[in-house]
Structure formats: C-alpha cells, structure tokens
Amino acid sequence: MKPPWEHEDVKAAFPPYTVVPLGQSVRRITAPNPGPLTGPGTNTYLIGDDRVAVVDPGVRDPRHLDAILQATDGRIEWILLTHTHPDHSPGARELAERTGARVHSHPAELQGVRDASFRPDLLLDEGDRLDCGDFTLRCLHTPGHATNHLCFLVEGTGDLIAGDQFMDGATVVIAPPDGNMSDYFASLERLKHEPIERILPAHGNPLSPPASVIEGVIAHRLKRERKVIDALASLEDLVTMQELLPVAYDDVPEMLHPLAARSLQAHLDKLVTDGTAQTRDGCWQLT
C-alpha cells in the first residue's frame, strides 16, 4: 500500500515548484520533500502582492528558490520562519542573499533535530507586529512542536500561517527535547481565543473551521493520552518504552512506531509533570 503522500491525487494537488493561489493575497509553493513527517511536502507561503513576506522558504533546493523568486518578481522584503527544523529554514539564507530581505525568527535555539547552520537577522517574539504595508502580521509564540515555534496571524483576514502547529490529515510529532506536550496543549488552548478564520498549515491544505480543527486536535491528543494511561495500567509494574509503545499505539502501523515513540516520550513527560505517572531508571508507572 502506498503512503498517502505518494497517492497520485495528492501528488497532483501539490506539484513542486508550482504557485497555488489561496485567495486574500496568499499563495503557496510546496517544496519537493514529501515524506512521513512532511506529508506532500513543506508549504512555503507568499503573502502580499507589491511587498511580499515569505514564510518558511523550505529546503535548500535551487528550483524551489527560483520558483519563489519568479512568483514574487523578487519583491521580497521579509523572510519569516515558523521554526528552524530542517524542512523549513535551510532555504532562508540563500533567499536573503538573492533578495536583500532579512530573515526573522524566534530567539530560542533548538537542541535536537534542527537546521544547525541557521542564523537569523532579526528576532521575533509573542505579540510582535510586522507592518507590511497592505497587511500586518502578528506573531504568536506557540511552543510545543518546537521551543521556537511561531504562528503568524494576518490581521484583518484572520489567516493563520500555522507552521507545524497543525498538519492536514495527520498529527504533528512532538519530539523532546524541543517538543513538549504540555506546551503544545497550552498553545492549542490559547489559539482558541484568537480571531482566526482559516488555518494554513506547513503540510497539506487549508483547514477550517478553526474552532473545530483546534478542538479536534485537542480531543485526539487527549484520546492518545488516555491510551497511554490505560497501557500503563494494564502493564502494572515499571515498564520500558519498548514495552509500552506497541500497547499505547496498537492502532498505528508498526512501520510508524519509530515516529510514534517520539510523541510517546512527550506524553509520558506530560504525565510525569501532571503527577499522573512517575519515572525511574528509564521506566514508567502510574502514581
């Protein structure tokens, strides 16, 4: 069976190097990096017409960068990063060199999987606003998937450039040390109170209505947390990750268990923080 990102209809909907208009002066170009963590590929968003902000230039691929430049006629003034994982930021520096635009990101540095060569020009944090002429972007610090994760809210239209806060058709991997499940839940809760009209994720199609999307993600994560708790209860004594994984993720194909193990670690960390579980010598049990 083909994975979803290799289905012909998905590939046809997300052709690399192709500009897809999304309305409200937003366009999408999907990078050529489909896979289990990226779905059909990483979306680069172009916001604005005369003065353009580029969010997540993606992988360092010459054709992808050429497509961005051609779509904008080089009128790029802002390069923004939702976070600095290797599928989001490596193209930023070359794009900056070719346009003179400056690279903006959150100041926190990742410790795990990351674009180790990334260096920002300017730093952004919670509540910062970028006046981009015809539109204004407000920065929302949304840690959880990564400590330096930002979402960008286009004020007036309600478009949320959401990075890896959400993923179309799948759940986001929360991988410690940079991923934190408690922070992820908190970020989801705060987004409930923002004037969001449409969610534009880094992987896949726009998501709406926002309230239902957010509640759906929270419900899914809580359901998984309950499965982890039930698995701990069924195994009774101190258990290892290897013992817990096939029980807590018995509804996930075994080929995806190495990825699931990352989120399992994040769920266990949250349960320890909540006082629901305890850990000793690399094993866990309910308190």
C-alpha positions as CSV (number, residue, x, y, z in Angstrom):
1,M,0.0,0.0,0.0
2,K,1.3,3.4,-0.9
3,P,1.8,6.0,1.8
4,P,-0.7,8.9,1.5
5,W,1.9,11.4,0.1
6,E,2.6,9.0,-2.8
7,H,-1.0,8.8,-4.0
8,E,-1.5,10.3,-7.4
9,D,-4.3,12.6,-6.3
10,V,-2.1,14.1,-3.5
11,K,0.9,14.5,-5.8
12,A,-1.3,16.2,-8.4
13,A,-2.7,18.6,-5.7
14,F,0.8,19.5,-4.5
15,P,3.1,19.7,-7.5
16,P,6.5,21.1,-6.6
17,Y,7.7,24.4,-7.9
18,T,4.1,25.5,-8.6
19,V,2.3,28.6,-7.4
20,V,-1.1,27.9,-6.0
21,P,-3.3,31.0,-5.2
22,L,-5.2,30.6,-2.0
23,G,-7.0,34.0,-2.0
24,Q,-6.6,37.0,0.2
25,S,-3.2,37.8,-1.3
26,V,-1.8,34.4,-0.1
27,R,0.0,31.9,-2.4
28,R,1.6,28.6,-1.7
29,I,4.5,26.8,-3.2
30,T,5.2,23.3,-1.9
31,A,8.8,22.1,-1.6
32,P,9.8,18.8,-3.2
33,N,10.2,16.9,0.1
34,P,7.3,14.6,0.6
35,G,7.5,12.0,3.4
36,P,6.1,10.7,6.7
37,L,6.9,13.9,8.6
38,T,6.1,16.3,5.8
39,G,3.1,14.8,4.0
40,P,3.0,16.1,0.4
41,G,5.9,18.5,1.2
42,T,6.6,21.7,3.2
43,N,4.5,24.6,2.2
44,T,6.2,28.0,1.5
45,Y,3.6,30.8,1.8
46,L,3.9,34.1,-0.1
47,I,1.8,36.9,1.5
48,G,1.2,40.2,-0.3
49,D,1.5,41.5,-3.8
50,D,3.7,44.5,-4.1
51,R,5.7,43.9,-0.9
52,V,5.9,40.2,-0.1
53,A,6.6,38.3,3.1
54,V,7.8,34.7,2.6
55,V,7.1,32.2,5.4
56,D,9.2,29.1,5.6
57,P,11.4,29.0,2.4
58,G,11.8,25.3,3.0
59,V,14.6,23.1,1.9
60,R,17.7,24.3,0.1
61,D,16.6,23.4,-3.4
62,P,17.6,25.7,-6.3
63,R,14.4,25.2,-8.3
64,H,12.2,25.8,-5.2
65,L,14.0,29.1,-4.5
66,D,13.8,30.1,-8.2
67,A,10.0,29.4,-8.1
68,I,9.7,31.7,-5.1
69,L,11.7,34.5,-6.8
70,Q,9.7,34.1,-10.1
71,A,6.4,34.2,-8.3
72,T,7.3,37.4,-6.5
73,D,9.3,39.1,-9.2
74,G,11.9,39.4,-6.4
75,R,9.7,41.8,-4.4
76,I,10.5,40.0,-1.1
77,E,11.0,42.2,1.9
78,W,10.5,39.8,4.8
79,I,11.6,36.2,5.3
80,L,9.9,34.6,8.3
81,L,10.4,31.2,9.9
82,T,7.8,29.4,11.9
83,H,10.6,27.4,13.4
84,T,14.0,26.0,12.4
85,H,13.5,22.3,11.6
86,P,15.4,21.2,8.5
87,D,12.4,21.2,6.3
88,H,11.5,24.8,7.0
89,S,14.6,27.1,7.2
90,P,17.6,25.9,5.1
91,G,16.5,28.0,2.1
92,A,16.2,31.2,4.1
93,R,19.8,32.4,3.9
94,E,20.2,32.0,0.1
95,L,16.9,33.6,-0.4
96,A,18.0,36.5,1.7
97,E,21.3,36.8,-0.2
98,R,19.4,36.9,-3.5
99,T,16.9,39.5,-2.5
100,G,18.4,41.6,0.3
101,A,15.5,40.7,2.6
102,R,16.2,40.0,6.2
103,V,15.5,36.7,8.0
104,H,13.2,36.8,11.1
105,S,12.7,34.0,13.7
106,H,12.2,33.4,17.4
107,P,15.3,33.6,19.5
108,A,15.1,30.2,21.2
109,E,17.7,27.7,19.8
110,L,16.7,24.1,19.3
111,Q,18.7,21.3,20.8
112,G,17.5,18.2,18.9
113,V,16.8,17.9,15.2
114,R,17.4,21.3,13.7
115,D,18.9,23.4,10.9
116,A,22.2,23.8,12.7
117,S,23.5,26.4,10.2
118,F,20.5,28.8,10.6
119,R,21.3,32.3,11.7
120,P,18.5,35.0,11.9
121,D,18.9,38.7,11.1
122,L,16.1,39.9,13.4
123,L,14.3,38.2,16.3
124,L,10.5,38.0,16.8
125,D,8.5,37.0,19.8
126,E,5.0,36.9,21.2
127,G,2.9,40.0,20.3
128,D,5.4,41.5,17.8
129,R,3.8,43.0,14.7
130,L,5.2,43.4,11.3
131,D,3.7,46.3,9.3
132,C,3.9,45.0,5.7
133,G,2.1,47.9,4.0
134,D,-1.1,46.3,2.8
135,F,-1.2,43.8,5.7
136,T,0.0,43.3,9.2
137,L,1.4,40.1,10.7
138,R,1.1,39.5,14.4
139,C,3.5,36.9,15.9
140,L,2.1,34.2,18.2
141,H,4.7,32.2,20.2
142,T,3.3,28.7,20.1
143,P,5.9,26.3,21.6
144,G,5.1,22.6,21.7
145,H,6.2,21.1,18.4
146,A,9.4,23.2,18.9
147,T,10.5,25.7,21.5
148,N,11.0,28.4,18.9
149,H,7.7,27.8,17.1
150,L,5.8,30.9,15.9
151,C,2.5,31.3,14.1
152,F,1.7,34.4,12.1
153,L,-1.8,35.9,12.1
154,V,-2.7,38.1,9.2
155,E,-4.7,40.8,10.9
156,G,-7.9,41.7,9.1
157,T,-8.2,38.5,7.1
158,G,-7.8,36.0,10.0
159,D,-5.4,33.8,8.1
160,L,-3.1,31.9,10.5
161,I,0.2,30.8,8.9
162,A,0.5,27.9,11.3
163,G,3.7,26.1,10.6
164,D,3.7,22.7,12.3
165,Q,1.1,23.6,14.9
166,F,-1.3,21.7,12.7
167,M,-1.0,19.2,9.9
168,D,-3.6,18.4,7.3
169,G,-4.7,14.7,7.6
170,A,-2.2,13.7,10.3
171,T,-1.0,14.6,13.7
172,V,2.2,16.6,14.4
173,V,5.1,14.7,16.0
174,I,6.0,16.2,19.4
175,A,9.6,15.1,19.9
176,P,11.6,16.0,23.1
177,P,13.9,17.8,23.9
178,D,12.5,20.6,21.8
179,G,8.9,19.2,21.7
180,N,6.9,19.5,24.8
181,M,3.3,18.1,25.1
182,S,2.3,20.3,27.9
183,D,3.4,23.4,25.9
184,Y,1.6,22.0,22.9
185,F,-1.7,21.7,24.7
186,A,-1.3,25.3,26.1
187,S,-0.6,26.7,22.6
188,L,-3.7,25.0,21.3
189,E,-5.8,26.4,24.1
190,R,-4.5,30.0,23.6
191,L,-5.3,29.8,19.8
192,K,-9.0,29.2,20.7
193,H,-9.1,32.9,21.7
194,E,-7.5,34.4,18.6
195,P,-9.6,35.8,15.7
196,I,-8.6,33.0,13.3
197,E,-10.7,32.5,10.1
198,R,-8.5,30.0,8.3
199,I,-5.5,27.8,9.2
200,L,-2.7,27.4,6.7
201,P,-0.5,24.5,7.8
202,A,3.0,23.8,6.7
203,H,1.9,20.5,5.3
204,G,-1.3,20.0,3.4
205,N,-4.4,22.0,2.5
206,P,-6.0,24.9,4.4
207,L,-8.0,23.9,7.5
208,S,-11.4,25.2,8.6
209,P,-13.4,26.0,10.6
210,P,-10.7,26.8,13.0
211,A,-12.6,26.1,16.2
212,S,-13.5,22.6,15.1
213,V,-9.9,22.0,13.9
214,I,-8.4,23.1,17.3
215,E,-11.0,21.1,19.3
216,G,-10.4,18.1,17.1
217,V,-6.6,18.1,17.7
218,I,-7.1,18.5,21.5
219,A,-9.6,15.6,21.5
220,H,-7.2,13.4,19.5
221,R,-4.3,14.2,21.8
222,L,-6.4,13.5,24.9
223,K,-7.6,10.2,23.5
224,R,-3.9,9.2,22.9
225,E,-3.1,10.3,26.5
226,R,-5.8,8.1,27.8
227,K,-4.5,5.1,25.8
228,V,-1.0,5.7,27.3
229,I,-2.6,5.8,30.8
230,D,-4.6,2.6,30.1
231,A,-1.4,0.9,28.8
232,L,0.5,1.9,31.9
233,A,-2.4,0.5,34.0
234,S,-2.6,-2.8,32.1
235,L,1.2,-3.4,32.4
236,E,1.1,-2.5,36.1
237,D,4.8,-2.5,37.1
238,L,7.5,-0.2,35.9
239,V,7.7,-0.6,32.1
240,T,10.1,0.4,29.4
241,M,9.3,2.5,26.3
242,Q,9.7,-0.7,24.2
243,E,7.1,-2.5,26.3
244,L,4.7,0.5,26.3
245,L,4.9,1.5,22.7
246,P,3.1,-1.4,21.0
247,V,0.3,-1.2,23.6
248,A,-0.3,2.5,23.6
249,Y,0.0,2.7,19.8
250,D,-1.7,-0.6,18.8
251,D,-3.8,1.4,16.3
252,V,-0.8,2.8,14.5
253,P,1.0,0.8,11.7
254,E,4.2,-0.8,13.1
255,M,6.3,0.9,10.4
256,L,5.4,4.3,12.0
257,H,6.3,3.2,15.6
258,P,9.7,4.8,15.5
259,L,8.0,8.2,14.9
260,A,5.3,7.4,17.4
261,A,7.9,6.7,20.1
262,R,8.9,10.4,20.0
263,S,5.3,11.5,20.8
264,L,5.0,8.8,23.4
265,Q,8.0,10.2,25.2
266,A,6.3,13.6,25.1
267,H,3.1,12.2,26.5
268,L,5.0,10.4,29.3
269,D,6.8,13.6,30.2
270,K,3.5,15.4,30.4
271,L,2.0,12.7,32.7
272,V,5.0,13.0,35.0
273,T,4.6,16.8,35.0
274,D,0.9,16.4,35.8
275,G,1.6,13.9,38.6
276,T,-0.2,11.1,36.9
277,A,2.9,9.0,36.3
278,Q,6.4,8.6,37.7
279,T,9.7,7.5,36.2
280,R,12.7,5.7,37.5
281,D,15.7,4.3,35.6
282,G,14.2,4.8,32.2
283,C,10.9,3.1,33.2
284,W,7.4,4.4,33.9
285,Q,4.4,3.6,36.0
286,L,1.2,5.3,37.2
287,T,1.4,7.1,40.5
